[in-house]
Amino acid sequence: MKKILNVGIGGVPFVLEEDAYARLDTYMGHFRGKLGVGGFEVMEDLEQRIAELFSANLGTDQVVTLEIVEKVISQLGMPDGSPESDSGSQEANGDNVYAPHKLYRDIDGKAIGGVAAGLAAYFSIDPVLVRLIFVAVCLLGGSGLLIYIIFWLVTPAANTPAEKCELRGIPATAENMSKFSNYGK
């Protein structure tokens, strides 16, 4: 018989086996140490990502086991890709890591509202090209300005490191999220 603990991770309650909790606590401590000062936002995103992965991996028993914790840690990795666990790459651990690709305004690369920078990051093209397209549509009698304003109003800004990963279509691993923790500041 194993002891279990009720734990809140990323604002979601989970039931963890005692050994799974100890492993997760060690990982989080090591992760926090690798980030250093200013990693609060990344830690919040990491907890939310862990909660998502736990929810996706829970079976009918609804208890997070050591096996699930190890699987999640191998998917997330460390912020610098160090050997605490795998770097989280798809090829390295053989898992199909889901990398959502969502459209956001890129406020770090913005010229006006981040619409062109967000579209450029989403489609992996140069932001100058997207800006030129908007200007050309405006000058050729089109409604480029109206389209820009509509995009500005309906497209959310990529504020968190996880959203910045989603914008670029890369997995929200610890290493990738740490790249955006102080990006543009």
LUMGUDO-203116 format. One line per field, with one value per atom (N, C-alpha, C): residue in one letter; atom name; residue number from 1; y, z, x. Coordinates in steps of 0.001 Angstrom, whole numbers, plus 500000, padded with zeros to 6 digits. Layout:
residuo	A; ...
atomo	CA; ...
num	NUM; ...
Y	Y; ...
Z	Z; ...
X	X; ...
This chain:
residuo	M; M; M; K; K; K; K; K; K; I; I; I; L; L; L; N; N; N; V; V; V; G; G; G; I; I; I; G; G; G; G; G; G; V; V; V; P; P; P; F; F; F; V; V; V; L; L; L; E; E; E; E; E; E; D; D; D; A; A; A; Y; Y; Y; A; A; A; R; R; R; L; L; L; D; D; D; T; T; T; Y; Y; Y; M; M; M; G; G; G; H; H; H; F; F; F; R; R; R; G; G; G; K; K; K; L; L; L; G; G; G; V; V; V; G; G; G; G; G; G; F; F; F; E; E; E; V; V; V; M; M; M; E; E; E; D; D; D; L; L; L; E; E; E; Q; Q; Q; R; R; R; I; I; I; A; A; A; E; E; E; L; L; L; F; F; F; S; S; S; A; A; A; N; N; N; L; L; L; G; G; G; T; T; T; D; D; D; Q; Q; Q; V; V; V; V; V; V; T; T; T; L; L; L; E; E; E; I; I; I; V; V; V; E; E; E; K; K; K; V; V; V; I; I; I; S; S; S; Q; Q; Q; L; L; L; G; G; G; M; M; M; P; P; P; D; D; D; G; G; G; S; S; S; P; P; P; E; E; E; S; S; S; D; D; D; S; S; S; G; G; G; S; S; S; Q; Q; Q; E; E; E; A; A; A; N; N; N; G; G; G; D; D; D; N; N; N; V; V; V; Y; Y; Y; A; A; A; P; P; P; H; H; H; K; K; K; L; L; L; Y; Y; Y; R; R; R; D; D; D; I; I; I; D; D; D; G; G; G; K; K; K; A; A; A; I; I; I; G; G; G; G; G; G; V; V; V; A; A; A; A; A; A; G; G; G; L; L; L; A; A; A; A; A; A; Y; Y; Y; F; F; F; S; S; S; I; I; I; D; D; D; P; P; P; V; V; V; L; L; L; V; V; V; R; R; R; L; L; L; I; I; I; F; F; F; V; V; V; A; A; A; V; V; V; C; C; C; L; L; L; L; L; L; G; G; G; G; G; G; S; S; S; G; G; G; L; L; L; L; L; L; I; I; I; Y; Y; Y; I; I; I; I; I; I; F; F; F; W; W; W; L; L; L; V; V; V; T; T; T; P; P; P; A; A; A; A; A; A; N; N; N; T; T; T; P; P; P; A; A; A; E; E; E; K; K; K; C; C; C; E; E; E; L; L; L; R; R; R; G; G; G; I; I; I; P; P; P; A; A; A; T; T; T; A; A; A; E; E; E; N; N; N; M; M; M; S; S; S; K; K; K; F; F; F; S; S; S; N; N; N; Y; Y; Y; G; G; G; K; K; K
atomo	N; CA; C; N; CA; C; N; CA; C; N; CA; C; N; CA; C; N; CA; C; N; CA; C; N; CA; C; N; CA; C; N; CA; C; N; CA; C; N; CA; C; N; CA; C; N; CA; C; N; CA; C; N; CA; C; N; CA; C; N; CA; C; N; CA; C; N; CA; C; N; CA; C; N; CA; C; N; CA; C; N; CA; C; N; CA; C; N; CA; C; N; CA; C; N; CA; C; N; CA; C; N; CA; C; N; CA; C; N; CA; C; N; CA; C; N; CA; C; N; CA; C; N; CA; C; N; CA; C; N; CA; C; N; CA; C; N; CA; C; N; CA; C; N; CA; C; N; CA; C; N; CA; C; N; CA; C; N; CA; C; N; CA; C; N; CA; C; N; CA; C; N; CA; C; N; CA; C; N; CA; C; N; CA; C; N; CA; C; N; CA; C; N; CA; C; N; CA; C; N; CA; C; N; CA; C; N; CA; C; N; CA; C; N; CA; C; N; CA; C; N; CA; C; N; CA; C; N; CA; C; N; CA; C; N; CA; C; N; CA; C; N; CA; C; N; CA; C; N; CA; C; N; CA; C; N; CA; C; N; CA; C; N; CA; C; N; CA; C; N; CA; C; N; CA; C; N; CA; C; N; CA; C; N; CA; C; N; CA; C; N; CA; C; N; CA; C; N; CA; C; N; CA; C; N; CA; C; N; CA; C; N; CA; C; N; CA; C; N; CA; C; N; CA; C; N; CA; C; N; CA; C; N; CA; C; N; CA; C; N; CA; C; N; CA; C; N; CA; C; N; CA; C; N; CA; C; N; CA; C; N; CA; C; N; CA; C; N; CA; C; N; CA; C; N; CA; C; N; CA; C; N; CA; C; N; CA; C; N; CA; C; N; CA; C; N; CA; C; N; CA; C; N; CA; C; N; CA; C; N; CA; C; N; CA; C; N; CA; C; N; CA; C; N; CA; C; N; CA; C; N; CA; C; N; CA; C; N; CA; C; N; CA; C; N; CA; C; N; CA; C; N; CA; C; N; CA; C; N; CA; C; N; CA; C; N; CA; C; N; CA; C; N; CA; C; N; CA; C; N; CA; C; N; CA; C; N; CA; C; N; CA; C; N; CA; C; N; CA; C; N; CA; C; N; CA; C; N; CA; C; N; CA; C; N; CA; C; N; CA; C; N; CA; C; N; CA; C; N; CA; C; N; CA; C; N; CA; C; N; CA; C; N; CA; C; N; CA; C; N; CA; C; N; CA; C; N; CA; C; N; CA; C; N; CA; C; N; CA; C; N; CA; C; N; CA; C; N; CA; C; N; CA; C; N; CA; C; N; CA; C; N; CA; C; N; CA; C; N; CA; C; N; CA; C; N; CA; C; N; CA; C; N; CA; C; N; CA; C; N; CA; C; N; CA; C; N; CA; C; N; CA; C; N; CA; C; N; CA; C; N; CA; C; N; CA; C
num	1; 1; 1; 2; 2; 2; 3; 3; 3; 4; 4; 4; 5; 5; 5; 6; 6; 6; 7; 7; 7; 8; 8; 8; 9; 9; 9; 10; 10; 10; 11; 11; 11; 12; 12; 12; 13; 13; 13; 14; 14; 14; 15; 15; 15; 16; 16; 16; 17; 17; 17; 18; 18; 18; 19; 19; 19; 20; 20; 20; 21; 21; 21; 22; 22; 22; 23; 23; 23; 24; 24; 24; 25; 25; 25; 26; 26; 26; 27; 27; 27; 28; 28; 28; 29; 29; 29; 30; 30; 30; 31; 31; 31; 32; 32; 32; 33; 33; 33; 34; 34; 34; 35; 35; 35; 36; 36; 36; 37; 37; 37; 38; 38; 38; 39; 39; 39; 40; 40; 40; 41; 41; 41; 42; 42; 42; 43; 43; 43; 44; 44; 44; 45; 45; 45; 46; 46; 46; 47; 47; 47; 48; 48; 48; 49; 49; 49; 50; 50; 50; 51; 51; 51; 52; 52; 52; 53; 53; 53; 54; 54; 54; 55; 55; 55; 56; 56; 56; 57; 57; 57; 58; 58; 58; 59; 59; 59; 60; 60; 60; 61; 61; 61; 62; 62; 62; 63; 63; 63; 64; 64; 64; 65; 65; 65; 66; 66; 66; 67; 67; 67; 68; 68; 68; 69; 69; 69; 70; 70; 70; 71; 71; 71; 72; 72; 72; 73; 73; 73; 74; 74; 74; 75; 75; 75; 76; 76; 76; 77; 77; 77; 78; 78; 78; 79; 79; 79; 80; 80; 80; 81; 81; 81; 82; 82; 82; 83; 83; 83; 84; 84; 84; 85; 85; 85; 86; 86; 86; 87; 87; 87; 88; 88; 88; 89; 89; 89; 90; 90; 90; 91; 91; 91; 92; 92; 92; 93; 93; 93; 94; 94; 94; 95; 95; 95; 96; 96; 96; 97; 97; 97; 98; 98; 98; 99; 99; 99; 100; 100; 100; 101; 101; 101; 102; 102; 102; 103; 103; 103; 104; 104; 104; 105; 105; 105; 106; 106; 106; 107; 107; 107; 108; 108; 108; 109; 109; 109; 110; 110; 110; 111; 111; 111; 112; 112; 112; 113; 113; 113; 114; 114; 114; 115; 115; 115; 116; 116; 116; 117; 117; 117; 118; 118; 118; 119; 119; 119; 120; 120; 120; 121; 121; 121; 122; 122; 122; 123; 123; 123; 124; 124; 124; 125; 125; 125; 126; 126; 126; 127; 127; 127; 128; 128; 128; 129; 129; 129; 130; 130; 130; 131; 131; 131; 132; 132; 132; 133; 133; 133; 134; 134; 134; 135; 135; 135; 136; 136; 136; 137; 137; 137; 138; 138; 138; 139; 139; 139; 140; 140; 140; 141; 141; 141; 142; 142; 142; 143; 143; 143; 144; 144; 144; 145; 145; 145; 146; 146; 146; 147; 147; 147; 148; 148; 148; 149; 149; 149; 150; 150; 150; 151; 151; 151; 152; 152; 152; 153; 153; 153; 154; 154; 154; 155; 155; 155; 156; 156; 156; 157; 157; 157; 158; 158; 158; 159; 159; 159; 160; 160; 160; 161; 161; 161; 162; 162; 162; 163; 163; 163; 164; 164; 164; 165; 165; 165; 166; 166; 166; 167; 167; 167; 168; 168; 168; 169; 169; 169; 170; 170; 170; 171; 171; 171; 172; 172; 172; 173; 173; 173; 174; 174; 174; 175; 175; 175; 176; 176; 176; 177; 177; 177; 178; 178; 178; 179; 179; 179; 180; 180; 180; 181; 181; 181; 182; 182; 182; 183; 183; 183; 184; 184; 184; 185; 185; 185
Y	498831; 500000; 501246; 502219; 503441; 504615; 505547; 506781; 507661; 508440; 509384; 510788; 511773; 513167; 513928; 514854; 515762; 517011; 517338; 518430; 519286; 520606; 521520; 521870; 521574; 521869; 522703; 523910; 524795; 525127; 525134; 525457; 524287; 523089; 521900; 520895; 520360; 519385; 518001; 517349; 516006; 515167; 513852; 512890; 512209; 512349; 511776; 510748; 509685; 508744; 509462; 509033; 509719; 509744; 508632; 508607; 509479; 509573; 510439; 511903; 512236; 513607; 513963; 513042; 513304; 513541; 512753; 512912; 514240; 514594; 515853; 517040; 516941; 518012; 518201; 517105; 517173; 517835; 517423; 517997; 519497; 519891; 521309; 522120; 521586; 522273; 522432; 521371; 521424; 522420; 522378; 523291; 524742; 525012; 526365; 526851; 525955; 526297; 526621; 525940; 526189; 527530; 527931; 529191; 530398; 530313; 531449; 532532; 533750; 534892; 535238; 535582; 536017; 534883; 533691; 532558; 532272; 533220; 532990; 532681; 533444; 533246; 531880; 531468; 530161; 529057; 529236; 528228; 528097; 529220; 529163; 528409; 528717; 528025; 526545; 526247; 524853; 524082; 524681; 524014; 523788; 524777; 524606; 523497; 523440; 522400; 521026; 520932; 519663; 519227; 520177; 519850; 519330; 519943; 519473; 518051; 517802; 516480; 515422; 515771; 514831; 514480; 515487; 515240; 514342; 514552; 513744; 512312; 512089; 510765; 509965; 510596; 509879; 508832; 507662; 506584; 506595; 505445; 505329; 505439; 505178; 505209; 506626; 507627; 509033; 509339; 508496; 508741; 508880; 509940; 510169; 509295; 508409; 507474; 507995; 507329; 507675; 507527; 506542; 506324; 507531; 508064; 509245; 510451; 510637; 511761; 511649; 510469; 510276; 510557; 510147; 510396; 511899; 512610; 514060; 514774; 514372; 514987; 514753; 513566; 513292; 514129; 514454; 515304; 516759; 517223; 518636; 518964; 518131; 518397; 519529; 520030; 521132; 522378; 523564; 524795; 524924; 524270; 524363; 523064; 522107; 520830; 519931; 520218; 519438; 518022; 517124; 515719; 515365; 516321; 515985; 515048; 515348; 514470; 514776; 514114; 514346; 515762; 516264; 517635; 517795; 516707; 516807; 516694; 516365; 516297; 515048; 515121; 513994; 512819; 513100; 512031; 511334; 512084; 511523; 510540; 510839; 509941; 509082; 509280; 508430; 508755; 509687; 510044; 511076; 511084; 512090; 513285; 514235; 515403; 516351; 516706; 517584; 519017; 519654; 521047; 521872; 522426; 523214; 524439; 524778; 525939; 526878; 527979; 528922; 530305; 531066; 532421; 533389; 534150; 535205; 536433; 537578; 538769; 538647; 538896; 538810; 540184; 540394; 541713; 542012; 540973; 541194; 541755; 541403; 541863; 542872; 543531; 544416; 545728; 546254; 547604; 548512; 548008; 548764; 547938; 546872; 546075; 544628; 544221; 542849; 541900; 542419; 541556; 540983; 541839; 541372; 540451; 540792; 539949; 538595; 538589; 537334; 536464; 537061; 536304; 535761; 536572; 536145; 534976; 535053; 533961; 532701; 532863; 531721; 530994; 531761; 531167; 531018; 531357; 531260; 532017; 533269; 534132; 535436; 536260; 537526; 538526; 539162; 540133; 541316; 541678; 542797; 542472; 541226; 540808; 540976; 540567; 540697; 542172; 542990; 544430; 545051; 544640; 545155; 544757; 543559; 543107; 543973; 544249; 545119; 546510; 547077; 548414; 548395; 547357; 547255; 547160; 546389; 546259; 547596; 548330; 549663; 550621; 550634; 551572; 551225; 549968; 549551; 549620; 550403; 550605; 549512; 548611; 547538; 547983; 547046; 547357; 546767; 546947; 546416; 546947; 548234; 548825; 548226; 548035; 547428; 545995; 545257; 543874; 543855; 544761; 544850; 545134; 546095; 546456; 545291; 544583; 543414; 542354; 542048; 541095; 541562; 542848; 543410; 543200; 543359; 543237; 541793; 540869; 539502; 538531; 538899; 538000; 538335; 537349; 537627; 537789; 538487; 538684; 537466; 537111; 536030; 536625; 536475; 537063; 536095; 534835; 533868; 533092; 532509; 531701; 530531; 529925; 528823; 529311; 530477; 531033; 531382; 531846; 532177; 530918; 529799; 528518; 528084; 528192; 527823; 528648; 529937; 530813; 530298; 529810; 529343; 527864; 527180; 525769; 524844; 525261; 524403; 523876; 522689; 522133; 523045; 523122; 523948; 523176; 522872; 522178; 523213; 522740; 523639; 524428; 523745; 524417; 525506; 525185; 526172; 527345; 527076; 528157; 529074; 528525; 529371; 530340; 530029; 530938; 532222; 532148; 533291; 533941; 533490; 534020; 535496; 535933; 537349; 537942; 537299; 537723; 539081; 539993; 541305; 542261; 541935; 542821; 543563
Z	500000; 500000; 500000; 499128; 499025; 499596; 500159; 500632; 499425; 499521; 498461; 499047; 498207; 498628; 497673; 498203; 497387; 497143; 495872; 495503; 494446; 494553; 493523; 492598; 491312; 490319; 489224; 489051; 488027; 488275; 489542; 489894; 489750; 489480; 489308; 490396; 491095; 492144; 491556; 492104; 491686; 492916; 492751; 493779; 493281; 494045; 493664; 494683; 494185; 495084; 495724; 496919; 497666; 496908; 496272; 495529; 494269; 493653; 492490; 492897; 494065; 494570; 494865; 495491; 495824; 494556; 493510; 492243; 491587; 491592; 490994; 491764; 493080; 493913; 493640; 493481; 493155; 491793; 490824; 489475; 489494; 490188; 490246; 490941; 491993; 492674; 491774; 491055; 490128; 489006; 488514; 487438; 487909; 489103; 489671; 489815; 490223; 490357; 489018; 487964; 486630; 486072; 486425; 485893; 486542; 487830; 488543; 488778; 488911; 489215; 487992; 488213; 487127; 486418; 486957; 486308; 486794; 487505; 488075; 487007; 485917; 484848; 484193; 483997; 483404; 484352; 485653; 486620; 486611; 486496; 486411; 485163; 484023; 482784; 482869; 483522; 483685; 484490; 485579; 486384; 485580; 484793; 483960; 482931; 482347; 481355; 482014; 483218; 483954; 484235; 484635; 484903; 483637; 482488; 481221; 480906; 481076; 480759; 481738; 483019; 483984; 483608; 483287; 482916; 481689; 480730; 479512; 479768; 480779; 481042; 482098; 482786; 483853; 483270; 483858; 483450; 484298; 484461; 485212; 486715; 487192; 488639; 489188; 488332; 488713; 489727; 489804; 490698; 489843; 490077; 489337; 489949; 489135; 489587; 489231; 489755; 489439; 487938; 487324; 485882; 485083; 485481; 484793; 485003; 486222; 486510; 485663; 485573; 484762; 483287; 482813; 481408; 481147; 482055; 481909; 481980; 482909; 483039; 481771; 481202; 479978; 478810; 478812; 477754; 477927; 479163; 479413; 479409; 479994; 480056; 481012; 480894; 481726; 480867; 481472; 480685; 479819; 480205; 479414; 478686; 478716; 478057; 478792; 480076; 480858; 481103; 481563; 481697; 482896; 483626; 484694; 484116; 482915; 482144; 480697; 479811; 478393; 478043; 476946; 476550; 476120; 476030; 475667; 474184; 473412; 471974; 471606; 470524; 470058; 469692; 469030; 468564; 469727; 470754; 471841; 472686; 472987; 473859; 473124; 471814; 471027; 471169; 472004; 472164; 471135; 470781; 469872; 470708; 470891; 471706; 470925; 471498; 470843; 470932; 469777; 469733; 469093; 469912; 469334; 468617; 467520; 466729; 466704; 467439; 467548; 467120; 466617; 466176; 467344; 467591; 468599; 467976; 468629; 468264; 468970; 468235; 468816; 469353; 470637; 471227; 471392; 471332; 471449; 470162; 469013; 467737; 467058; 467843; 467257; 466756; 465714; 465242; 465668; 465526; 465971; 467009; 466557; 467478; 467587; 466809; 466864; 465919; 465098; 464184; 463117; 462435; 461369; 461932; 463077; 463696; 464093; 464592; 464957; 463749; 462679; 461453; 460882; 460933; 460425; 461248; 462570; 463417; 463199; 463031; 462824; 461525; 460462; 459157; 458879; 459848; 459737; 458526; 458403; 457337; 457953; 457157; 457621; 457935; 459100; 459444; 458476; 457890; 456938; 455740; 455293; 454169; 454500; 455687; 456090; 456192; 456726; 456824; 455438; 454511; 453147; 452474; 452750; 452195; 452731; 454043; 454616; 453981; 453800; 453203; 451752; 451011; 449604; 449456; 450293; 450232; 450554; 451503; 451828; 450650; 450030; 448942; 447649; 447452; 446230; 446365; 447296; 447452; 448228; 448791; 449567; 450987; 451785; 453172; 454125; 453805; 454636; 456052; 456197; 457529; 458335; 457685; 458375; 458783; 457896; 458215; 459389; 459383; 460464; 461791; 461781; 463013; 463517; 462602; 463014; 463638; 462988; 463564; 464937; 465071; 466332; 467444; 467091; 468089; 468467; 467515; 467793; 468126; 467822; 468080; 469430; 470328; 471639; 471525; 472471; 472516; 473159; 472677; 473268; 474432; 475639; 476823; 477572; 477641; 478433; 477545; 478146; 477360; 476639; 477252; 476600; 475361; 475442; 474277; 473163; 473538; 472534; 471843; 472566; 471946; 470998; 471439; 470592; 469314; 469408; 468245; 467198; 467639; 466719; 466369; 467005; 466705; 467256; 468355; 468990; 470301; 470732; 471977; 473170; 474079; 475276; 476314; 475957; 476886; 477777; 478801; 479726; 479009; 478168; 477446; 476525; 475797; 474876; 475610; 476705; 477452; 478079; 478495; 479104; 478093; 476814; 475780; 475729; 476155; 476074; 477419; 478495; 479823; 479962; 479340; 479410; 478023; 477048; 475653; 475497; 474875; 474584; 475761; 476867; 478047; 478161
X	500848; 500000; 500904; 500561; 501349; 500571; 501311; 500693; 500409; 499334; 499017; 498886; 499118; 499048; 498144; 497378; 496588; 497424; 497645; 498538; 497864; 498048; 497578; 498731; 498574; 499612; 498974; 499477; 498928; 497474; 497071; 495698; 494731; 495247; 494413; 494769; 493771; 494078; 494390; 495416; 495802; 496076; 495938; 496307; 497572; 498666; 499962; 500396; 501021; 501663; 502844; 503223; 504274; 505604; 505966; 507233; 507154; 505979; 505800; 505927; 505359; 505466; 506922; 507655; 509059; 509873; 509631; 510365; 510012; 508724; 508290; 508861; 508894; 509446; 510946; 511670; 513095; 513299; 512498; 512582; 512303; 511240; 510873; 511970; 512553; 513649; 514865; 515201; 516329; 516034; 514813; 514394; 514489; 513971; 514001; 515451; 516337; 517751; 518402; 518000; 518561; 518091; 516867; 516329; 516974; 517211; 517777; 516738; 517212; 516356; 515506; 514248; 513380; 512673; 512701; 512064; 510662; 510045; 508719; 507682; 507696; 506712; 506887; 508114; 508372; 507901; 508121; 507671; 506149; 505443; 503983; 503539; 504166; 503838; 504196; 505309; 505716; 504670; 504189; 503163; 501888; 501489; 500294; 500500; 501689; 501983; 502004; 502563; 502563; 501133; 500282; 498881; 498193; 498465; 497888; 498341; 499632; 500172; 499674; 499574; 499013; 497576; 496781; 495385; 495292; 496186; 496169; 496620; 497464; 498025; 497279; 496340; 495643; 494702; 494746; 493858; 492598; 492022; 490778; 490997; 492228; 492466; 492634; 492907; 492997; 494082; 495107; 496235; 497486; 498233; 499471; 500558; 501090; 502118; 503506; 504514; 505899; 506153; 505549; 505708; 505194; 504069; 503513; 504420; 504916; 505811; 507071; 507658; 508870; 508598; 507439; 507074; 506952; 506296; 506125; 507474; 508319; 509647; 510467; 510359; 511121; 510601; 509313; 508764; 509189; 509236; 509519; 511004; 511813; 513246; 513573; 514800; 515275; 515432; 515468; 515529; 516784; 517856; 519081; 519405; 518477; 518705; 519673; 519909; 520868; 520347; 521189; 520825; 519943; 519365; 518406; 517363; 516977; 516113; 516407; 515728; 515913; 515523; 515986; 515688; 514247; 513508; 512109; 511861; 512876; 512662; 511899; 511167; 510370; 511264; 512372; 513234; 513921; 514267; 515058; 514271; 513005; 512264; 511258; 511108; 510240; 508769; 508395; 506996; 506603; 505344; 504834; 504407; 505304; 505035; 504147; 503028; 502071; 502557; 502687; 503129; 502015; 501119; 500033; 500575; 499955; 500360; 499164; 499257; 498151; 498595; 497649; 497946; 497780; 498827; 498839; 499479; 499280; 500058; 501401; 502477; 503822; 504196; 503975; 504223; 505707; 506549; 507990; 508582; 507996; 508522; 507624; 506789; 505789; 506381; 505747; 506037; 504883; 503664; 502488; 501727; 501070; 500270; 500702; 501688; 502173; 501462; 500535; 499787; 500710; 501456; 502345; 503425; 503979; 505003; 504419; 503181; 502528; 502249; 501736; 501491; 502804; 503843; 505145; 505691; 505593; 506074; 505240; 503935; 503041; 503378; 503634; 503918; 505419; 506267; 507724; 508261; 507827; 508330; 508818; 509426; 509988; 508868; 508880; 507843; 507778; 508912; 508936; 508052; 508063; 507226; 505741; 505344; 503936; 503553; 504433; 504164; 504028; 504884; 504797; 503481; 503011; 501728; 500590; 500602; 499566; 499609; 500799; 500939; 500479; 500864; 500472; 498957; 498312; 496862; 496194; 496758; 496226; 496370; 497543; 497820; 497080; 496770; 496088; 494569; 494096; 492657; 491953; 492723; 492125; 491833; 491481; 491134; 492162; 493434; 494513; 494490; 494185; 494123; 492974; 491836; 490686; 491001; 491637; 492016; 492992; 493961; 494939; 494237; 493319; 492606; 491771; 491119; 490316; 491219; 492353; 493307; 493774; 494045; 494517; 493492; 492209; 491150; 490836; 490902; 490461; 491588; 492823; 493945; 494567; 494631; 495238; 496753; 497318; 498768; 499430; 500604; 501401; 502183; 501649; 502275; 503172; 502790; 503542; 504514; 505543; 506472; 505790; 504778; 504073; 503328; 502709; 502012; 502996; 504186; 505208; 505701; 505737; 506079; 504970; 503718; 502582; 502556; 502852; 502870; 503849; 504977; 506009; 505873; 504907; 504684; 505742; 506373; 507375; 506801; 507226; 506697; 506991; 506059; 506228; 507026; 508273; 509164; 509834; 510461; 511153; 512233; 512994; 514077; 513533; 512455; 511884; 511252; 510541; 509909; 510948; 512086; 513113; 513717; 513641; 514140; 513327; 512071; 511178; 510896; 511559; 511243; 511604; 512669; 513066; 513158; 512523; 512575; 511916; 512592; 512024; 512005; 512652; 512625; 513910
